[in-house]
Amino acid sequence: MSYLIKPANYKALLDLKQTELGIKQIKEFFQQNLSSELRLRRVTAPLFVLKGMGINDDLSGTERAVSFPIKDLGDAQAEVVHSLAKWKRLTLADYNIEPGYGIYTDMNAIRADEELGNLHSLYVDQWDWERVITKEQRTVDFLKQIVTRIYAAMRRTEYMVCEMYPQIKPFLPHDIHFIHSEELCQMYPDKSPKEREHAISQKYGAVFIIGIGCKLSDGKEHDLRAPDYDDYTTINPENGLPGLNGDLLVWDKVLDRSVELSSMGIRVDKEALLRQLTLSGQEKRKELYFHKRLLNETLPLCIGGGIGQSRLCMLYLQKAHIGEIQASIWPEDMRKECANWVCNLFDYNLSAMKEEDDYKKSSSFYLSFLQITPIFNAHFIIKEMP
């Protein structure tokens, strides 16, 4: 079911041209800083992979992949990727990357089962990264070190945006707060997982929740994870809590709620994979190509994740809807409601929008919802209004 959050008194701080320039600068600046912080080299990634290889990611395990037949391969089915967690690990092995170094790439995906709204689109764009680690680094402390480095790159990018556009004020706290999902459950026992995220993010501004996918004391997971990439069951000997993964969230003052910017973690080793496949009742996956490689220990130990590009841009540029950043397809009622909302905010009306000067003054938010044809890299095609 789609949703729409309409912040009171919202007004875009940037026009369309400023927004497009900001998107370009943010993407270029952040990926350079991410690469430097984690010692990553850029690689080219696929948009689709063959079905039945175990390479595509199942995310929470319920999402359907967009698929199509390949004529020259006897109508073998290909799937548009959900993310590249497993593909990246195979690539680390192919490139023979040493511990302490890794790769990153632009990941573009289609998620047909997404609930569309301010933060969710059919089109997903993120930086997918992966780094080789040693056995000794498979700890929560090392996970925190990596998260801290990524957050440092985020804060430097925020500074650049605020220097570029003085009307945008900094909002990220100096430090990111770490908490385990079980501790969060104990702190807010009467709240749902999403409500807990809102509460802790509002309190600290930026938070990393550890242990996404493991069972909590209330018998439920904070959120679901597929069993074959993040390690969410290995126990931390310091506190007895499971999980070497987590989600990075910040408080969005425009939407007045938490926003997840990154999901990441130390990946499963042989023992964790077998354990998590058994717990999830998916032992049959052991026969897939990726899983055989991992069980035969021909893939490196690693840590990795994804960082949402459009969400990061949306946050820095203080936009209210991801449609202000990227082109996609939206439900008709959402398009109409957003058009009416923005018209009211900016005192425009449909007849006035026919005038050329009003086109030039119109917000990128309105334009993005009028667009009919989604094209690559967040450009817009606007159809003449009748």
SEFI-825508 format. One record per residue (C-alpha): chain; x, y negated, z; residue in one letter. Coordinates in nm, 2 decimals. Example, Ala and Ser with C-alpha at 12.3 -4.5 7.8 and 13.67 -1.06 7.14 Angstrom:
// residues 2
(site 'A',(1.23,0.45,0.78),'A'),
(site 'A',(1.37,0.11,0.71),'S'),
// end
This chain:
// residues 386
(site 'A',(0.00,0.00,0.00),'M'),
(site 'A',(0.15,-0.34,-0.10),'S'),
(site 'A',(0.18,-0.62,0.15),'Y'),
(site 'A',(0.24,-0.99,0.14),'L'),
(site 'A',(0.38,-1.21,0.41),'I'),
(site 'A',(0.30,-1.58,0.37),'K'),
(site 'A',(0.51,-1.80,0.60),'P'),
(site 'A',(0.33,-2.12,0.72),'A'),
(site 'A',(0.46,-2.44,0.56),'N'),
(site 'A',(0.71,-2.25,0.34),'Y'),
(site 'A',(0.88,-2.46,0.07),'K'),
(site 'A',(1.17,-2.33,-0.14),'A'),
(site 'A',(1.49,-2.53,-0.07),'L'),
(site 'A',(1.63,-2.47,-0.42),'L'),
(site 'A',(1.49,-2.51,-0.77),'D'),
(site 'A',(1.52,-2.25,-1.04),'L'),
(site 'A',(1.86,-2.36,-1.17),'K'),
(site 'A',(2.01,-2.39,-0.82),'Q'),
(site 'A',(1.87,-2.05,-0.73),'T'),
(site 'A',(2.03,-1.88,-1.04),'E'),
(site 'A',(2.36,-2.04,-0.97),'L'),
(site 'A',(2.34,-1.94,-0.61),'G'),
(site 'A',(2.27,-1.58,-0.70),'I'),
(site 'A',(2.58,-1.57,-0.92),'K'),
(site 'A',(2.81,-1.73,-0.66),'Q'),
(site 'A',(2.68,-1.51,-0.38),'I'),
(site 'A',(2.73,-1.19,-0.58),'K'),
(site 'A',(3.08,-1.28,-0.70),'E'),
(site 'A',(3.20,-1.41,-0.36),'F'),
(site 'A',(3.06,-1.13,-0.15),'F'),
(site 'A',(3.18,-0.84,-0.36),'Q'),
(site 'A',(3.53,-0.98,-0.36),'Q'),
(site 'A',(3.53,-1.01,0.02),'N'),
(site 'A',(3.38,-0.67,0.06),'L'),
(site 'A',(3.65,-0.52,-0.16),'S'),
(site 'A',(3.92,-0.70,0.03),'S'),
(site 'A',(3.79,-0.60,0.38),'E'),
(site 'A',(3.75,-0.23,0.30),'L'),
(site 'A',(4.02,-0.19,0.03),'R'),
(site 'A',(3.78,-0.09,-0.24),'L'),
(site 'A',(3.83,-0.07,-0.62),'R'),
(site 'A',(3.54,-0.13,-0.85),'R'),
(site 'A',(3.41,0.16,-1.07),'V'),
(site 'A',(3.14,0.20,-1.32),'T'),
(site 'A',(2.83,0.40,-1.21),'A'),
(site 'A',(2.55,0.59,-1.38),'P'),
(site 'A',(2.19,0.47,-1.40),'L'),
(site 'A',(2.07,0.84,-1.42),'F'),
(site 'A',(2.20,1.19,-1.34),'V'),
(site 'A',(2.10,1.54,-1.44),'L'),
(site 'A',(1.82,1.69,-1.23),'K'),
(site 'A',(1.89,2.00,-1.02),'G'),
(site 'A',(2.26,1.92,-0.95),'M'),
(site 'A',(2.19,1.79,-0.60),'G'),
(site 'A',(2.37,1.46,-0.69),'I'),
(site 'A',(2.07,1.23,-0.68),'N'),
(site 'A',(1.98,1.10,-0.33),'D'),
(site 'A',(1.65,1.20,-0.17),'D'),
(site 'A',(1.65,0.90,0.07),'L'),
(site 'A',(1.39,1.00,0.33),'S'),
(site 'A',(1.32,1.32,0.14),'G'),
(site 'A',(0.97,1.22,0.01),'T'),
(site 'A',(1.03,0.97,-0.27),'E'),
(site 'A',(0.98,1.08,-0.63),'R'),
(site 'A',(1.26,1.01,-0.88),'A'),
(site 'A',(1.18,0.86,-1.22),'V'),
(site 'A',(1.27,1.13,-1.47),'S'),
(site 'A',(1.28,1.18,-1.85),'F'),
(site 'A',(1.38,1.46,-2.10),'P'),
(site 'A',(1.70,1.43,-2.30),'I'),
(site 'A',(1.64,1.55,-2.66),'K'),
(site 'A',(2.00,1.64,-2.74),'D'),
(site 'A',(2.03,1.85,-2.43),'L'),
(site 'A',(1.73,2.07,-2.51),'G'),
(site 'A',(1.49,1.84,-2.31),'D'),
(site 'A',(1.70,1.88,-1.99),'A'),
(site 'A',(1.56,1.65,-1.73),'Q'),
(site 'A',(1.75,1.34,-1.61),'A'),
(site 'A',(1.66,1.13,-1.31),'E'),
(site 'A',(1.71,0.76,-1.25),'V'),
(site 'A',(1.92,0.74,-0.93),'V'),
(site 'A',(1.78,0.64,-0.60),'H'),
(site 'A',(2.12,0.56,-0.47),'S'),
(site 'A',(2.48,0.69,-0.53),'L'),
(site 'A',(2.58,0.83,-0.20),'A'),
(site 'A',(2.66,1.18,-0.34),'K'),
(site 'A',(2.79,1.06,-0.67),'W'),
(site 'A',(3.04,0.83,-0.50),'K'),
(site 'A',(3.18,1.12,-0.30),'R'),
(site 'A',(3.23,1.32,-0.61),'L'),
(site 'A',(3.40,1.02,-0.77),'T'),
(site 'A',(3.64,0.98,-0.47),'L'),
(site 'A',(3.75,1.33,-0.54),'A'),
(site 'A',(3.78,1.28,-0.91),'D'),
(site 'A',(3.99,0.97,-0.86),'Y'),
(site 'A',(4.20,1.14,-0.59),'N'),
(site 'A',(4.15,0.83,-0.36),'I'),
(site 'A',(4.37,0.83,-0.05),'E'),
(site 'A',(4.24,0.78,0.31),'P'),
(site 'A',(4.20,0.41,0.39),'G'),
(site 'A',(4.09,0.32,0.03),'Y'),
(site 'A',(3.77,0.36,-0.16),'G'),
(site 'A',(3.54,0.24,-0.43),'I'),
(site 'A',(3.24,0.02,-0.48),'Y'),
(site 'A',(2.99,-0.03,-0.77),'T'),
(site 'A',(2.68,-0.21,-0.88),'D'),
(site 'A',(2.39,0.04,-0.82),'M'),
(site 'A',(2.07,-0.02,-1.01),'N'),
(site 'A',(1.77,0.20,-0.94),'A'),
(site 'A',(1.40,0.24,-0.98),'I'),
(site 'A',(1.19,0.35,-0.68),'R'),
(site 'A',(0.84,0.42,-0.81),'A'),
(site 'A',(0.70,0.50,-0.46),'D'),
(site 'A',(0.81,0.18,-0.30),'E'),
(site 'A',(0.54,-0.02,-0.11),'E'),
(site 'A',(0.57,-0.35,-0.29),'L'),
(site 'A',(0.60,-0.68,-0.10),'G'),
(site 'A',(0.82,-0.96,0.01),'N'),
(site 'A',(1.11,-0.73,0.08),'L'),
(site 'A',(1.04,-0.43,-0.15),'H'),
(site 'A',(1.05,-0.40,-0.53),'S'),
(site 'A',(1.04,-0.13,-0.79),'L'),
(site 'A',(1.38,-0.24,-0.89),'Y'),
(site 'A',(1.67,-0.19,-0.65),'V'),
(site 'A',(2.01,-0.35,-0.69),'D'),
(site 'A',(2.28,-0.30,-0.43),'Q'),
(site 'A',(2.65,-0.26,-0.38),'W'),
(site 'A',(2.72,0.10,-0.32),'D'),
(site 'A',(3.06,0.17,-0.16),'W'),
(site 'A',(3.25,0.47,-0.03),'E'),
(site 'A',(3.58,0.50,0.15),'R'),
(site 'A',(3.80,0.81,0.22),'V'),
(site 'A',(3.87,0.87,0.59),'I'),
(site 'A',(4.06,1.12,0.81),'T'),
(site 'A',(3.91,1.37,1.04),'K'),
(site 'A',(4.02,1.16,1.34),'E'),
(site 'A',(3.82,0.87,1.21),'Q'),
(site 'A',(3.48,1.05,1.22),'R'),
(site 'A',(3.38,0.86,1.53),'T'),
(site 'A',(3.13,0.59,1.63),'V'),
(site 'A',(3.42,0.35,1.72),'D'),
(site 'A',(3.55,0.37,1.36),'F'),
(site 'A',(3.20,0.32,1.23),'L'),
(site 'A',(3.17,0.00,1.44),'K'),
(site 'A',(3.50,-0.12,1.30),'Q'),
(site 'A',(3.38,-0.09,0.94),'I'),
(site 'A',(3.05,-0.25,1.02),'V'),
(site 'A',(3.23,-0.54,1.18),'T'),
(site 'A',(3.44,-0.59,0.87),'R'),
(site 'A',(3.13,-0.59,0.65),'I'),
(site 'A',(2.96,-0.84,0.88),'Y'),
(site 'A',(3.27,-1.06,0.86),'A'),
(site 'A',(3.23,-1.07,0.48),'A'),
(site 'A',(2.87,-1.16,0.52),'M'),
(site 'A',(2.95,-1.45,0.75),'R'),
(site 'A',(3.21,-1.59,0.51),'R'),
(site 'A',(2.96,-1.57,0.23),'T'),
(site 'A',(2.71,-1.76,0.44),'E'),
(site 'A',(2.97,-2.03,0.50),'Y'),
(site 'A',(3.02,-2.06,0.12),'M'),
(site 'A',(2.65,-2.09,0.06),'V'),
(site 'A',(2.60,-2.36,0.32),'C'),
(site 'A',(2.90,-2.56,0.17),'E'),
(site 'A',(2.75,-2.52,-0.17),'M'),
(site 'A',(2.39,-2.62,-0.06),'Y'),
(site 'A',(2.40,-2.85,0.25),'P'),
(site 'A',(2.02,-2.82,0.28),'Q'),
(site 'A',(2.07,-2.46,0.38),'I'),
(site 'A',(2.18,-2.42,0.74),'K'),
(site 'A',(2.38,-2.12,0.89),'P'),
(site 'A',(2.18,-1.87,1.09),'F'),
(site 'A',(2.40,-1.56,1.14),'L'),
(site 'A',(2.54,-1.52,1.49),'P'),
(site 'A',(2.92,-1.49,1.54),'H'),
(site 'A',(2.91,-1.13,1.64),'D'),
(site 'A',(2.69,-0.83,1.55),'I'),
(site 'A',(2.52,-0.64,1.83),'H'),
(site 'A',(2.55,-0.26,1.84),'F'),
(site 'A',(2.28,-0.03,1.99),'I'),
(site 'A',(2.18,0.33,1.95),'H'),
(site 'A',(1.83,0.42,1.84),'S'),
(site 'A',(1.77,0.61,2.16),'E'),
(site 'A',(1.87,0.31,2.37),'E'),
(site 'A',(1.64,0.10,2.16),'L'),
(site 'A',(1.36,0.36,2.22),'C'),
(site 'A',(1.42,0.34,2.60),'Q'),
(site 'A',(1.42,-0.04,2.59),'M'),
(site 'A',(1.09,-0.07,2.40),'Y'),
(site 'A',(0.91,0.26,2.47),'P'),
(site 'A',(0.56,0.12,2.38),'D'),
(site 'A',(0.67,-0.02,2.04),'K'),
(site 'A',(0.69,0.15,1.71),'S'),
(site 'A',(1.04,0.18,1.55),'P'),
(site 'A',(0.97,-0.11,1.32),'K'),
(site 'A',(0.85,-0.32,1.61),'E'),
(site 'A',(1.17,-0.23,1.80),'R'),
(site 'A',(1.38,-0.35,1.51),'E'),
(site 'A',(1.19,-0.68,1.51),'H'),
(site 'A',(1.24,-0.73,1.88),'A'),
(site 'A',(1.61,-0.65,1.90),'I'),
(site 'A',(1.69,-0.85,1.58),'S'),
(site 'A',(1.51,-1.15,1.71),'Q'),
(site 'A',(1.70,-1.12,2.04),'K'),
(site 'A',(2.05,-1.09,1.89),'Y'),
(site 'A',(2.02,-1.23,1.54),'G'),
(site 'A',(2.22,-0.95,1.39),'A'),
(site 'A',(2.22,-0.58,1.50),'V'),
(site 'A',(2.35,-0.24,1.39),'F'),
(site 'A',(2.12,0.04,1.50),'I'),
(site 'A',(2.32,0.37,1.54),'I'),
(site 'A',(2.17,0.72,1.49),'G'),
(site 'A',(1.91,0.69,1.21),'I'),
(site 'A',(1.76,1.03,1.14),'G'),
(site 'A',(1.82,1.21,1.47),'C'),
(site 'A',(1.54,1.31,1.71),'K'),
(site 'A',(1.49,1.08,2.00),'L'),
(site 'A',(1.35,1.14,2.35),'S'),
(site 'A',(1.00,1.07,2.23),'D'),
(site 'A',(1.03,1.36,1.98),'G'),
(site 'A',(1.04,1.14,1.67),'K'),
(site 'A',(1.31,0.99,1.45),'E'),
(site 'A',(1.37,0.62,1.44),'H'),
(site 'A',(1.36,0.66,1.06),'D'),
(site 'A',(1.40,0.95,0.82),'L'),
(site 'A',(1.72,1.05,0.64),'R'),
(site 'A',(1.80,1.32,0.39),'A'),
(site 'A',(2.01,1.59,0.55),'P'),
(site 'A',(2.30,1.59,0.30),'D'),
(site 'A',(2.47,1.26,0.31),'Y'),
(site 'A',(2.48,1.07,0.65),'D'),
(site 'A',(2.58,1.26,0.96),'D'),
(site 'A',(2.31,1.19,1.21),'Y'),
(site 'A',(2.36,1.49,1.44),'T'),
(site 'A',(2.73,1.49,1.55),'T'),
(site 'A',(2.74,1.40,1.92),'I'),
(site 'A',(2.93,1.10,2.05),'N'),
(site 'A',(3.13,1.24,2.35),'P'),
(site 'A',(3.14,0.90,2.52),'E'),
(site 'A',(2.76,0.88,2.57),'N'),
(site 'A',(2.62,1.21,2.45),'G'),
(site 'A',(2.41,1.05,2.18),'L'),
(site 'A',(2.39,1.19,1.82),'P'),
(site 'A',(2.47,1.01,1.50),'G'),
(site 'A',(2.75,0.86,1.31),'L'),
(site 'A',(2.53,0.64,1.09),'N'),
(site 'A',(2.31,0.34,1.11),'G'),
(site 'A',(2.12,0.04,0.97),'D'),
(site 'A',(2.24,-0.32,0.97),'L'),
(site 'A',(1.96,-0.57,1.03),'L'),
(site 'A',(1.94,-0.95,1.07),'V'),
(site 'A',(1.66,-1.18,1.18),'W'),
(site 'A',(1.50,-1.37,0.89),'D'),
(site 'A',(1.37,-1.70,1.02),'K'),
(site 'A',(1.17,-1.77,0.70),'V'),
(site 'A',(0.97,-1.44,0.73),'L'),
(site 'A',(0.99,-1.43,1.11),'D'),
(site 'A',(1.09,-1.07,1.11),'R'),
(site 'A',(1.39,-0.84,1.08),'S'),
(site 'A',(1.54,-0.75,0.74),'V'),
(site 'A',(1.75,-0.44,0.68),'E'),
(site 'A',(2.05,-0.54,0.46),'L'),
(site 'A',(2.25,-0.22,0.47),'S'),
(site 'A',(2.22,0.15,0.55),'S'),
(site 'A',(2.55,0.33,0.59),'M'),
(site 'A',(2.74,0.59,0.78),'G'),
(site 'A',(3.01,0.85,0.81),'I'),
(site 'A',(2.91,1.13,0.58),'R'),
(site 'A',(2.85,1.49,0.67),'V'),
(site 'A',(3.13,1.73,0.68),'D'),
(site 'A',(3.09,2.11,0.63),'K'),
(site 'A',(2.96,2.17,0.98),'E'),
(site 'A',(2.72,1.88,0.99),'A'),
(site 'A',(2.58,1.97,0.65),'L'),
(site 'A',(2.50,2.32,0.75),'L'),
(site 'A',(2.35,2.20,1.08),'R'),
(site 'A',(2.13,1.94,0.92),'Q'),
(site 'A',(2.02,2.16,0.64),'L'),
(site 'A',(1.91,2.42,0.90),'T'),
(site 'A',(1.73,2.16,1.11),'L'),
(site 'A',(1.54,2.03,0.81),'S'),
(site 'A',(1.46,2.37,0.67),'G'),
(site 'A',(1.64,2.30,0.35),'Q'),
(site 'A',(1.91,2.57,0.34),'E'),
(site 'A',(1.83,2.64,-0.02),'K'),
(site 'A',(2.02,2.32,-0.11),'R'),
(site 'A',(2.34,2.51,-0.04),'K'),
(site 'A',(2.32,2.65,-0.39),'E'),
(site 'A',(2.33,2.31,-0.56),'L'),
(site 'A',(2.65,2.18,-0.73),'Y'),
(site 'A',(2.72,1.90,-0.49),'F'),
(site 'A',(2.66,2.11,-0.18),'H'),
(site 'A',(2.88,2.39,-0.30),'K'),
(site 'A',(3.16,2.14,-0.36),'R'),
(site 'A',(3.12,2.01,0.00),'L'),
(site 'A',(3.09,2.36,0.16),'L'),
(site 'A',(3.40,2.47,-0.04),'N'),
(site 'A',(3.58,2.16,0.11),'E'),
(site 'A',(3.68,2.02,-0.23),'T'),
(site 'A',(3.53,1.68,-0.14),'L'),
(site 'A',(3.70,1.42,0.09),'P'),
(site 'A',(3.57,1.31,0.43),'L'),
(site 'A',(3.43,0.96,0.38),'C'),
(site 'A',(3.22,0.68,0.50),'I'),
(site 'A',(2.99,0.47,0.28),'G'),
(site 'A',(2.67,0.29,0.23),'G'),
(site 'A',(2.46,0.04,0.03),'G'),
(site 'A',(2.42,-0.33,0.07),'I'),
(site 'A',(2.11,-0.49,-0.09),'G'),
(site 'A',(2.21,-0.76,-0.34),'Q'),
(site 'A',(1.87,-0.92,-0.39),'S'),
(site 'A',(1.79,-0.91,-0.02),'R'),
(site 'A',(2.13,-1.07,0.07),'L'),
(site 'A',(2.07,-1.34,-0.19),'C'),
(site 'A',(1.71,-1.39,-0.06),'M'),
(site 'A',(1.84,-1.43,0.29),'L'),
(site 'A',(2.12,-1.67,0.21),'Y'),
(site 'A',(1.90,-1.89,-0.01),'L'),
(site 'A',(1.62,-1.88,0.24),'Q'),
(site 'A',(1.36,-1.74,0.01),'K'),
(site 'A',(1.02,-1.59,0.12),'A'),
(site 'A',(0.99,-1.32,-0.15),'H'),
(site 'A',(1.24,-1.10,-0.33),'I'),
(site 'A',(1.05,-1.20,-0.65),'G'),
(site 'A',(1.23,-1.53,-0.62),'E'),
(site 'A',(1.56,-1.35,-0.67),'I'),
(site 'A',(1.49,-1.07,-0.91),'Q'),
(site 'A',(1.24,-0.99,-1.19),'A'),
(site 'A',(1.02,-0.69,-1.14),'S'),
(site 'A',(0.65,-0.58,-1.18),'I'),
(site 'A',(0.40,-0.67,-0.91),'W'),
(site 'A',(0.04,-0.59,-0.84),'P'),
(site 'A',(-0.20,-0.83,-1.01),'E'),
(site 'A',(-0.37,-0.94,-0.69),'D'),
(site 'A',(-0.02,-1.01,-0.54),'M'),
(site 'A',(0.08,-1.22,-0.84),'R'),
(site 'A',(-0.25,-1.42,-0.82),'K'),
(site 'A',(-0.22,-1.47,-0.45),'E'),
(site 'A',(0.14,-1.59,-0.47),'C'),
(site 'A',(0.05,-1.82,-0.76),'A'),
(site 'A',(-0.23,-1.98,-0.55),'N'),
(site 'A',(-0.01,-1.99,-0.25),'W'),
(site 'A',(0.28,-2.17,-0.42),'V'),
(site 'A',(0.04,-2.40,-0.61),'C'),
(site 'A',(-0.10,-2.51,-0.28),'N'),
(site 'A',(0.24,-2.55,-0.12),'L'),
(site 'A',(0.37,-2.76,-0.41),'F'),
(site 'A',(0.04,-2.92,-0.50),'D'),
(site 'A',(0.04,-2.77,-0.85),'Y'),
(site 'A',(-0.25,-2.63,-1.04),'N'),
(site 'A',(-0.27,-2.40,-1.34),'L'),
(site 'A',(-0.37,-2.67,-1.59),'S'),
(site 'A',(-0.09,-2.90,-1.47),'A'),
(site 'A',(0.15,-2.62,-1.52),'M'),
(site 'A',(0.10,-2.65,-1.90),'K'),
(site 'A',(0.29,-2.98,-1.90),'E'),
(site 'A',(0.66,-2.95,-1.97),'E'),
(site 'A',(0.76,-3.16,-1.68),'D'),
(site 'A',(0.57,-2.94,-1.44),'D'),
(site 'A',(0.74,-2.63,-1.59),'Y'),
(site 'A',(1.07,-2.79,-1.51),'K'),
(site 'A',(0.97,-2.88,-1.15),'K'),
(site 'A',(0.80,-2.55,-1.07),'S'),
(site 'A',(0.97,-2.32,-0.82),'S'),
(site 'A',(1.16,-2.01,-0.91),'S'),
(site 'A',(0.91,-1.82,-0.68),'F'),
(site 'A',(0.62,-1.92,-0.91),'Y'),
(site 'A',(0.81,-1.84,-1.23),'L'),
(site 'A',(0.92,-1.50,-1.11),'S'),
(site 'A',(0.56,-1.40,-1.05),'F'),
(site 'A',(0.44,-1.52,-1.39),'L'),
(site 'A',(0.71,-1.32,-1.58),'Q'),
(site 'A',(0.58,-1.02,-1.77),'I'),
(site 'A',(0.89,-0.85,-1.89),'T'),
(site 'A',(1.16,-0.74,-1.63),'P'),
(site 'A',(1.51,-0.77,-1.77),'I'),
(site 'A',(1.86,-0.71,-1.63),'F'),
(site 'A',(2.04,-0.93,-1.38),'N'),
(site 'A',(1.75,-1.14,-1.25),'A'),
(site 'A',(1.67,-1.35,-1.56),'H'),
(site 'A',(1.32,-1.44,-1.64),'F'),
(site 'A',(1.10,-1.43,-1.95),'I'),
(site 'A',(0.81,-1.67,-1.92),'I'),
(site 'A',(0.50,-1.63,-2.14),'K'),
(site 'A',(0.32,-1.94,-2.25),'E'),
(site 'A',(0.01,-2.00,-2.04),'M'),
(site 'A',(-0.32,-2.01,-2.24),'P'),
// end
